[in-house]
Amino acid sequence: GAMSFPLELLRARWLVDGVIRKWQKIYDLQSRNVSFESPADMLQSLGVADLANMSAGEWLKDKFSDRFVKQFVDGVSRVNYGQDSSINAFAESISLAGAGL
């Protein structure tokens, strides 16, 4: 279960928190009626475009064990999106946040 990975869960939470802090800037931008020419421009402005352009597997490979990615991360993304860590890293971070990280 998840408790097989206590340190990796903690590191994953820190990683996801960083992405969520960037994403939450969207609310300030919306309150100021800021708009974007494209979704790519919006993601760039928020500082998460690099995550949208790489797979979650790439993003996580040097940060976590293969076992953690396959057993925990892939499980979460399969529940949320019906896919494994081949989804983009931004979507994966949102998926993990929704799982309580």
C-alpha atoms as an extended CHARMM CRD file, in Angstrom:
* protein
*
       101  EXT
         1         1  GLY       CA              0.0000000000        0.0000000000        0.0000000000  PROA      1               0.0000000000
         2         2  ALA       CA              0.8720000000        3.6660000000        0.1360000000  PROA      2               0.0000000000
         3         3  MET       CA              2.6340000000        3.2380000000        3.4550000000  PROA      3               0.0000000000
         4         4  SER       CA              5.3090000000        1.2220000000        1.6580000000  PROA      4               0.0000000000
         5         5  PHE       CA              6.5450000000        4.5830000000        0.3560000000  PROA      5               0.0000000000
         6         6  PRO       CA              6.5060000000        7.0510000000        3.2800000000  PROA      6               0.0000000000
         7         7  LEU       CA              9.4940000000        9.1600000000        2.1640000000  PROA      7               0.0000000000
         8         8  GLU       CA              8.5030000000        9.0990000000       -1.4810000000  PROA      8               0.0000000000
         9         9  LEU       CA              4.9780000000       10.2070000000       -0.5760000000  PROA      9               0.0000000000
        10        10  LEU       CA              6.4180000000       13.1430000000        1.3320000000  PROA      10              0.0000000000
        11        11  ARG       CA              8.7350000000       14.1010000000       -1.5380000000  PROA      11              0.0000000000
        12        12  ALA       CA              5.8580000000       13.7370000000       -3.9940000000  PROA      12              0.0000000000
        13        13  ARG       CA              3.7210000000       16.0400000000       -1.8760000000  PROA      13              0.0000000000
        14        14  TRP       CA              6.4280000000       18.7150000000       -1.9020000000  PROA      14              0.0000000000
        15        15  LEU       CA              6.8150000000       18.3760000000       -5.6540000000  PROA      15              0.0000000000
        16        16  VAL       CA              3.0600000000       18.5650000000       -6.2880000000  PROA      16              0.0000000000
        17        17  ASP       CA              2.6780000000       21.5030000000       -3.8780000000  PROA      17              0.0000000000
        18        18  GLY       CA              5.1820000000       23.4580000000       -5.9720000000  PROA      18              0.0000000000
        19        19  VAL       CA              3.1670000000       22.8520000000       -9.1350000000  PROA      19              0.0000000000
        20        20  ILE       CA             -0.1220000000       23.7090000000       -7.4170000000  PROA      20              0.0000000000
        21        21  ARG       CA              1.3180000000       26.9900000000       -6.1030000000  PROA      21              0.0000000000
        22        22  LYS       CA              2.1920000000       27.9270000000       -9.6900000000  PROA      22              0.0000000000
        23        23  TRP       CA             -1.2310000000       26.8490000000      -10.9910000000  PROA      23              0.0000000000
        24        24  GLN       CA             -3.0560000000       28.8680000000       -8.3290000000  PROA      24              0.0000000000
        25        25  LYS       CA             -1.6860000000       32.0650000000       -9.8690000000  PROA      25              0.0000000000
        26        26  ILE       CA             -4.4660000000       31.6310000000      -12.4260000000  PROA      26              0.0000000000
        27        27  TYR       CA             -7.0110000000       32.9500000000       -9.9100000000  PROA      27              0.0000000000
        28        28  ASP       CA             -5.1760000000       36.2460000000       -9.5030000000  PROA      28              0.0000000000
        29        29  LEU       CA             -4.8460000000       36.5520000000      -13.2650000000  PROA      29              0.0000000000
        30        30  GLN       CA             -8.5550000000       35.8290000000      -13.7340000000  PROA      30              0.0000000000
        31        31  SER       CA             -9.5240000000       38.4240000000      -11.1220000000  PROA      31              0.0000000000
        32        32  ARG       CA             -7.5680000000       40.9730000000      -13.1790000000  PROA      32              0.0000000000
        33        33  ASN       CA             -9.2570000000       39.8040000000      -16.4140000000  PROA      33              0.0000000000
        34        34  VAL       CA             -5.9780000000       38.6500000000      -17.9170000000  PROA      34              0.0000000000
        35        35  SER       CA             -6.4850000000       36.5430000000      -21.0120000000  PROA      35              0.0000000000
        36        36  PHE       CA             -4.1810000000       34.5220000000      -23.2240000000  PROA      36              0.0000000000
        37        37  GLU       CA             -3.8910000000       33.8900000000      -26.9330000000  PROA      37              0.0000000000
        38        38  SER       CA             -3.6220000000       30.1460000000      -26.3460000000  PROA      38              0.0000000000
        39        39  PRO       CA             -3.5280000000       27.5200000000      -23.6210000000  PROA      39              0.0000000000
        40        40  ALA       CA              0.2280000000       27.2530000000      -24.2330000000  PROA      40              0.0000000000
        41        41  ASP       CA              0.6090000000       30.9700000000      -23.4620000000  PROA      41              0.0000000000
        42        42  MET       CA             -1.3660000000       30.5310000000      -20.2560000000  PROA      42              0.0000000000
        43        43  LEU       CA              0.7410000000       27.5680000000      -19.1290000000  PROA      43              0.0000000000
        44        44  GLN       CA              3.9150000000       29.5070000000      -19.9490000000  PROA      44              0.0000000000
        45        45  SER       CA              2.7100000000       32.4770000000      -17.9120000000  PROA      45              0.0000000000
        46        46  LEU       CA              2.0070000000       30.2000000000      -14.9610000000  PROA      46              0.0000000000
        47        47  GLY       CA              5.4160000000       28.5430000000      -15.1870000000  PROA      47              0.0000000000
        48        48  VAL       CA              4.1270000000       25.0370000000      -15.9180000000  PROA      48              0.0000000000
        49        49  ALA       CA              4.5510000000       24.8220000000      -19.7080000000  PROA      49              0.0000000000
        50        50  ASP       CA              7.5750000000       22.5660000000      -19.3480000000  PROA      50              0.0000000000
        51        51  LEU       CA              5.4430000000       20.0660000000      -17.4270000000  PROA      51              0.0000000000
        52        52  ALA       CA              2.7920000000       20.0650000000      -20.1470000000  PROA      52              0.0000000000
        53        53  ASN       CA              5.4720000000       19.2110000000      -22.6880000000  PROA      53              0.0000000000
        54        54  MET       CA              6.9210000000       16.1270000000      -20.9940000000  PROA      54              0.0000000000
        55        55  SER       CA              5.4910000000       12.8590000000      -19.8030000000  PROA      55              0.0000000000
        56        56  ALA       CA              4.9710000000       12.2800000000      -16.1250000000  PROA      56              0.0000000000
        57        57  GLY       CA              7.2910000000        9.3020000000      -16.4220000000  PROA      57              0.0000000000
        58        58  GLU       CA             10.0880000000       11.5830000000      -17.6520000000  PROA      58              0.0000000000
        59        59  TRP       CA              9.3670000000       14.1370000000      -14.9250000000  PROA      59              0.0000000000
        60        60  LEU       CA              9.4090000000       11.5550000000      -12.1450000000  PROA      60              0.0000000000
        61        61  LYS       CA             12.1100000000        9.1210000000      -13.2910000000  PROA      61              0.0000000000
        62        62  ASP       CA             15.0390000000       10.7600000000      -11.4980000000  PROA      62              0.0000000000
        63        63  LYS       CA             13.0070000000       11.7410000000       -8.4560000000  PROA      63              0.0000000000
        64        64  PHE       CA             11.2660000000        8.5060000000       -7.4440000000  PROA      64              0.0000000000
        65        65  SER       CA             11.7430000000        4.7660000000       -7.6410000000  PROA      65              0.0000000000
        66        66  ASP       CA             10.2300000000        2.8740000000      -10.5640000000  PROA      66              0.0000000000
        67        67  ARG       CA              8.2470000000        0.8750000000       -8.0200000000  PROA      67              0.0000000000
        68        68  PHE       CA              6.6420000000        4.0200000000       -6.5560000000  PROA      68              0.0000000000
        69        69  VAL       CA              5.7650000000        5.3220000000      -10.0310000000  PROA      69              0.0000000000
        70        70  LYS       CA              4.2990000000        2.0170000000      -11.1860000000  PROA      70              0.0000000000
        71        71  GLN       CA              2.4170000000        1.1350000000       -7.9940000000  PROA      71              0.0000000000
        72        72  PHE       CA              1.2890000000        4.5190000000       -6.6960000000  PROA      72              0.0000000000
        73        73  VAL       CA              1.5030000000        7.2070000000       -9.3710000000  PROA      73              0.0000000000
        74        74  ASP       CA              0.2280000000        5.0000000000      -12.1970000000  PROA      74              0.0000000000
        75        75  GLY       CA             -2.5920000000        3.7890000000       -9.9610000000  PROA      75              0.0000000000
        76        76  VAL       CA             -3.7140000000        7.3370000000       -9.2330000000  PROA      76              0.0000000000
        77        77  SER       CA             -3.6090000000        8.3780000000      -12.8830000000  PROA      77              0.0000000000
        78        78  ARG       CA             -5.4790000000        5.2670000000      -13.9640000000  PROA      78              0.0000000000
        79        79  VAL       CA             -8.2760000000        6.1050000000      -11.5270000000  PROA      79              0.0000000000
        80        80  ASN       CA             -8.3980000000        9.7650000000      -12.5870000000  PROA      80              0.0000000000
        81        81  TYR       CA             -7.6220000000        9.5690000000      -16.3050000000  PROA      81              0.0000000000
        82        82  GLY       CA             -7.6260000000        5.9070000000      -17.3180000000  PROA      82              0.0000000000
        83        83  GLN       CA             -3.9270000000        6.1950000000      -18.2630000000  PROA      83              0.0000000000
        84        84  ASP       CA             -0.5480000000        5.5450000000      -16.7030000000  PROA      84              0.0000000000
        85        85  SER       CA              2.3590000000        7.9760000000      -16.2420000000  PROA      85              0.0000000000
        86        86  SER       CA              2.5870000000        8.4810000000      -19.9920000000  PROA      86              0.0000000000
        87        87  ILE       CA              0.1990000000       11.4380000000      -19.5010000000  PROA      87              0.0000000000
        88        88  ASN       CA              1.8690000000       14.8310000000      -19.3470000000  PROA      88              0.0000000000
        89        89  ALA       CA              3.5350000000       15.8640000000      -16.1060000000  PROA      89              0.0000000000
        90        90  PHE       CA              1.1740000000       18.7880000000      -15.5160000000  PROA      90              0.0000000000
        91        91  ALA       CA             -1.8930000000       16.5440000000      -15.6990000000  PROA      91              0.0000000000
        92        92  GLU       CA             -0.1540000000       14.0310000000      -13.4330000000  PROA      92              0.0000000000
        93        93  SER       CA              0.5840000000       16.6730000000      -10.8330000000  PROA      93              0.0000000000
        94        94  ILE       CA             -3.0820000000       17.6980000000      -10.7890000000  PROA      94              0.0000000000
        95        95  SER       CA             -4.0470000000       14.0280000000      -10.5620000000  PROA      95              0.0000000000
        96        96  LEU       CA             -1.7430000000       13.5050000000       -7.5910000000  PROA      96              0.0000000000
        97        97  ALA       CA             -3.0590000000       16.6350000000       -5.8860000000  PROA      97              0.0000000000
        98        98  GLY       CA             -6.5560000000       15.2190000000       -6.2380000000  PROA      98              0.0000000000
        99        99  ALA       CA             -5.3370000000       12.0600000000       -4.5300000000  PROA      99              0.0000000000
       100       100  GLY       CA             -4.4130000000       14.0810000000       -1.4680000000  PROA      100             0.0000000000
       101       101  LEU       CA             -0.7900000000       14.8850000000       -2.1760000000  PROA      101             0.0000000000
